[in-house]
Amino acid sequence: MPSKLPISTLLTGVPRLLKVLDLQGAPLESLPNEIFELYLLRYLSLRKTRVKKIPSSIGRLLNLETLNLKHTYIPELHVEILK
């Protein structure tokens, strides 16, 4: 039986050149800080996760074009997302 690894463990050592990260259906309740180090990230999908809040650190992802929040528990976004 495969063991379950935390998402933050999977992101450790991930190249910062990553442009697409699809976490659809991942058992996430919050975003790992490692995501905010992916400066070239253009697409982030949190669809069907249990994430309830997007931290203001999202503003560090200056190249982010698409943030998929369908079927999440996120009621509002920080203004930093618009920067």
Helices and strands as residue ranges (DSSP letters): H 7-11, E 20-22, G 33-37, E 43-45, G 56-60, E 66-68, G 79-82
